[in-house]
Amino acid sequence: MTHIALLSQTSKLEYLGPMLQHALPQARYSVWPDPACLDAEVAVCWNTPPGLYERMPRLRLVHSIAAGVDNILPGAASAGLPVCRVVDEGLTRGMVEYVMWAVLHFHRGFDIALRQQRDHHWSRPKLRPAAECRVGVMGLGALGRAVAAKLLAEGYAVSGWSRGLHAIDGVTTHAGQDGLQDFLGATDILVNLLPLTDDTRAILGRELFERLPQGACVIGCGRGEHLVADDLVAALHSGHLRGAVLDVFPQEPLEAVSPLWDMPQIVVTPHMATMALPQAVVQQVSENIRRLHSGQPLLNQVDAGRGY
């Protein structure tokens, strides 16, 4: 009988318990902070409490409930535990929808119209074709590739940047530090979908913003820790950047005193871009538990060394 622990210090995961037990009738589950979790073989997690894996001697698998693993990976990699994430068509579709809305917000001048509405000012923003709007996607994993493909299909000039070089039909791709300057210099709207690693932490900061063209916009829906909020505020105040749509933040919920709430150039959304459907989470976790016990390769296993 497999014992599954539902672990999170920020989210309520107990809703997954009955669904997992239905999918795996011989399994049982515990929900943190129940001390019974320490006896589990499988941890299903989001934002795991620090140091918890080390207290679980029977643990054999750590499984995220989403595509991201940065907040569940620490401790698991050093213990040699396999870590898996969820890949879900619905999750991808949700991210594509969110990014398309955010790109249109700037491309069609809705940000300008909303500010004019507050001032009771009537002036039509300039209409320009999508082909004249250069969108750069940082991070070309499953989500980034899907976003780039949709933007391309809608007629945008699309480029991409990632750690290693990717070939995507119709998309100008760049890689590594050597390719970053050319990528940023040709980007009017920057979409961040990077994983969070030591190399990408605080990447959305002053140095990067200064390398974007005057009037560029930023869409942040990767990880909150990518953003240096003070640097973004400064770039907007100076007029170098035009605006930002932000869905993720270094601390969530976003503090009530944060200046990001009240800047007219910024749209704040409450980490709503996308999420995996519970049914998809349960299906993939259950399948990986079966594979774990049968000695088969795990689905969507993370490369712990790279962090994604």
N, C-alpha and C positions, 0 to 999 in steps of 0.2 A: 504493500500500500504506500503510495507516494504522498509525502507530506509537503504541501505547498505553503510558503509564507508570503503574504501580501505586505510589502514593505514600502512605506513612504512616511516622510516627516512633514509633507505639505498637502498631500492629496488623500481623499477617502477612497480606498480601493476595495472595500468590502463588497461592493456590488458585483465584483468579479468572482467572488467565492462560490455562490450557488451555480453560476454558469460553468465554472471549471469543474465542479463536482458532477454536474450533469454530463459534461463531456467525458469525464474520467470517473466513472462511478466508484472505482476502488480508491480514489484519492480522498484525502482530507486536507483542510486548509485552516490556517490561523492568520489573524490580522494583527499587525504591529499596533500597539505595544504589548500584546499578549506574549508573555515569556515563552509560551509554547513554540513561537516562531523560531527560537534558537535551535530547535531539533529538526528543522525542515531540511529536505534535500534539494528543493527548488525554490528560488526566490523570484517572485514576480514583483517588479519594482518601478517606482518613479521617485527620484530624489531620496535615495536610501539614507537613513541616519548614519553618520560617520562611524566607522569602526565596527559596524554590526556584523559584516561577513566573518571577521576574525573570531566572533563569538559563536559561530555556527559550524561545528566540527563535521557535520554530515552533509554540508552543502556541496552540490555537484553541478548546479547550473544557475546562472543569473540571467534573467530575462526582462528586458524593458517592455513597457506597455506601449511604446511609441517608436518612432524612427530614430530618435536621439538616444544616446547612451552616456553622454558626458557626465550626467549626474548620478549614474549608477556604476560607472566603471571603476572609480578609485577603490582600491582594496581588492577587487575581483581579479584584476590583471596580475597583481603581485602574488596572489594566492594561486595563480595558474588555473583559475576557473573559467570555463567557456562563458562568453557573454553573447546573447542574441538580441536582436531588435525586431520590430514589427514592420513589415512592408505590406502596405494595403492600398489597393486601387482607390478606395474612397479617400484615404489620407492624401494621396497624390492629387486627386481631383480637387479637394478642398484647397490645397496650396495653390494650384493653378488658378482657381477662381479668385482667391485673395490677391495674388500678385497681379492678375489682369485688372482687377478693380483699382488697385493702387497705381499701376502704370497709367491707366486711363485718367485717374484723378489729376495727374500732372500733365499728361499728353493733351487732354482735352481742356485743360485750364479750369477744372472744377475747383481747385484750390483758390484760384483768383476770383472766381464767381462767388465763392462762399465768403471771402474777405470783403468783397464789394457789397454783398448782401448786408453784412453787419454795418456797413457805412451808408446803406441806402443809396448806393452808387450803381448806375446802369452803364456798363460798357462791355461790349462783346469781346471775349478773349479771341486772339487770333487762331484761326483754324489751320492746322498743318497736317499733311498726310503722315500716316504711320511710318512710312519709309524714311522720313526726315527726322524721326525720333530714335536716337541710338540708345538701346537698352543693354546694359551689361549685367550678366548674371555671374555672381561669385559663388562657386561651388557647383560642380557638374556631376553630382551623384544622381540618384534616381529622381529626386524632386527637381533638381536644377535642370536636368535634361528635359523633363516633361514641361517645365516652365518655358525653357528656351524654344522647344518645339511649338508650343502654343503661340508664343509671341511671334515667331517666324511665320506661322500660318496666318496670323492677323496682319502681316505686312510690315512689322517693325524691323529695323536694322539691328540684328542681335549679335552680341559677342559674349564670350564666356571666359572665365579664368578659374584655374584650379591648381592644385599642387602638382599634378602630373598632366601631361598634354592629352587631350581628348580630341577625337575627330568626330564632328557632328555636321552632317550635310547642311549647308546654308548658313552655318554659324562660324564666325571668325573666333578661333580659340587661342588662348594664351596660357602659359604655365609658368609657375615659379616666380621668384623675384625678378628674373630677367624679363619676364613678360608683363609684369604688373603695370609699369609706367605706360606702355602703349595701350593696354586695356583701359586703364583709368582715363587717359587723355582722350579717348574716343567714346566716352560714356556720358550721356545726358541724364539717364535714370539708372541708378545703381541698385541692383537687387541682391541682397546678401542672403545666401542659403548655405553658407559654409558650415561644416561641423565645428564643434568647439574642441580645439586642441591647444597645446602650449603655444604653437605658432600662430594661431588665429585669435587668441584671447586679446581683447582691446584693439583689434585690427581697425575697427571703425573709429579712428581717432584723427588728431590734427594732421599728421603727416599724410594720411590717405586723403582726407578731405581737400587738402591743398593741391593735390595732384589731379583732382577732378576739375573739369572746365567750370568757368564762372557760370553760376545759375543752375548747376546740376542739382539733382534730387536724390534722396536716399530712401530705400525701402528696406527696413530691418525686420526680417522674419526668420532668421537663423537661430541664434542664441543670444540671450540678453548680455552675457559677458563679452560679446564682441564689441559692444558699444562703450565708448568713453563719452558719457552724457555731457560733461562740461565742454568738451571739444566740439561737440555738435552744436550746443547752444552758442558758442563763440563763432562758429562758422556761419550760423544763421544770422546772428546779430551783425556780423561784418558784411553780410550780403553776398558772400562768396557762394554759399549754398542757398537755393531757393526754398526748399522744404523737405519734409521727411514724413513718412508713414512708418510708425513703429508699433510692432506687435509683441516684442519681447524686450525684457529689461534686466539689468544686473540684479535687481531685487524686485521680487513680485510678491504681493501686489505692489505696483508703483507707489512710492511714498507720497502721501497727500501734499507734502511740501515741495515736491520736485517741480522745478521750473518747466519741465516738459509739458505738464498739463496745460499751461496757460499761454504757450507761445502760438500765435495764430498760424505760423508756418508748419506746425506739427499736428498730425493726426495720431492720437493714442488709441490703440485697441487692446482689449484685455486678453492677450495670448489666445486669440480665437481663430487664427489663420486656418488651422486644420487640426484634426485629431483622428486617430484610428478608431473605427467603430468597435464597440465592445465585442461583437461577434467575431470580428477579425482577430482581435487580441486573443480571445479564448481559443479559436481554431488553431492559431499558430503556436501558442504556448502549449496546447495539448499535443499537437503533432510533434513538437520538439521534445516533450517529455517521453512520448512513445519512442522516438528515435534515440533518446538518451539511454533508455532501458534496453533497446535492441541493438545498440552499438552502431547505428547508422549515422552518417554525417548530419549535423544539425543544419537547420535552415537559417539563413540570414545571420550567420555567426560573424561577429565583429573581429577585425584585426586589432588586437589590444595594443600593439606597438604603434599603429597609426591613430588609434582612437576613434575609428569609424569603420 
